[in-house]
Amino acid sequence: MRRVALFATSLVIACGAFASPLAAQANQGVRMPCHNAAEIAKQLSGKYEEAPVAFGLQSNGNLLQVYASTQKDTWTVVSTTPNGMSCIVAAGKKWESLPFISTDPMA
């Protein structure tokens, strides 16, 4: 569970550091695209060929998911509330997965 929390925290920091223009617009009062979780997943799969590659639980109880496509080289970060409402938090290109490196001294 600690690894999931560490990963989610790292992901949120990374998204903030490499925010897309869409995320920058959110800071200017533009509303992020939101819809039910099934519809967002359907759109990401159909239009961008993206599938979930990582997830974590946010401190507010939302599920944070990263969708990515190796075919189209795109990625999208989605936050989903417990009632199933999903909002796109960030999106971009050139997703690259890194191997997990344990910080546990006993590993």
C-alpha positions in Angstrom: 0.0 0.0 0.0 2.9 2.3 0.8 4.3 1.8 -2.8 0.9 2.7 -4.3 0.8 5.9 -2.2 4.4 6.7 -3.1 3.7 6.1 -6.8 0.6 8.2 -6.7 2.4 11.1 -5.0 5.3 10.9 -7.5 2.8 10.8 -10.4 0.9 13.9 -9.2 4.2 15.7 -8.8 5.4 14.7 -12.2 2.0 15.7 -13.8 2.4 19.1 -12.1 6.0 19.5 -13.4 5.2 18.5 -17.0 1.7 19.8 -17.2 0.1 20.1 -20.7 -1.6 23.2 -22.0 -4.9 21.6 -20.9 -3.7 21.4 -17.3 -2.4 25.0 -17.5 -5.9 26.1 -18.6 -7.4 24.6 -15.5 -5.4 27.0 -13.4 -7.0 29.9 -15.3 -10.5 28.8 -14.4 -11.2 26.6 -17.4 -13.1 23.5 -16.4 -11.5 20.2 -17.0 -13.5 17.7 -19.2 -15.6 15.4 -16.9 -17.9 12.6 -17.6 -18.8 9.2 -16.2 -15.9 6.8 -15.9 -17.1 4.3 -18.5 -17.5 7.0 -21.2 -14.1 8.5 -20.5 -12.5 5.1 -20.8 -14.4 4.4 -24.0 -13.3 7.7 -25.6 -9.7 7.2 -24.6 -9.7 3.6 -25.9 -11.5 4.4 -29.2 -10.0 7.7 -30.2 -6.5 7.5 -28.8 -6.0 3.7 -28.3 -5.1 4.3 -24.7 -5.5 1.7 -21.9 -4.8 2.0 -18.2 -1.2 1.5 -17.3 -1.0 2.7 -13.7 -3.3 3.8 -10.9 -3.3 5.0 -7.3 -5.6 6.2 -4.6 -5.6 9.9 -3.9 -5.9 11.3 -0.3 -9.4 12.6 -1.1 -10.6 9.0 -2.0 -10.5 9.5 -5.8 -8.9 6.9 -8.1 -6.1 8.4 -10.2 -5.4 6.5 -13.4 -2.9 6.9 -16.1 -3.9 5.8 -19.6 -1.3 5.4 -22.3 -1.0 4.2 -25.9 2.2 2.7 -27.4 0.6 3.0 -30.9 -0.2 6.7 -30.8 2.4 7.7 -28.2 -0.2 9.6 -26.0 -1.1 9.6 -22.3 -3.9 10.9 -20.2 -4.3 11.2 -16.4 -7.8 10.8 -15.1 -9.2 11.3 -11.6 -12.4 9.4 -10.7 -14.6 10.1 -7.7 -16.1 7.2 -5.7 -19.5 7.9 -7.4 -18.0 7.3 -10.9 -17.5 10.8 -12.2 -14.1 11.1 -14.0 -12.2 14.2 -14.9 -9.2 14.5 -17.2 -6.4 16.1 -15.2 -3.6 16.1 -17.8 -2.8 14.8 -21.2 0.2 14.7 -23.5 2.6 12.8 -25.7 5.8 10.8 -25.3 4.7 8.6 -22.3 7.6 6.4 -21.1 7.2 3.8 -18.4 10.1 3.4 -16.0 11.0 0.3 -14.1 10.0 0.3 -10.4 13.0 0.9 -8.2 12.5 -0.1 -4.5 13.5 2.4 -1.9 13.2 -0.3 0.8 16.6 -1.0 2.3 15.5 -4.6 3.0 14.7 -5.2 -0.6 
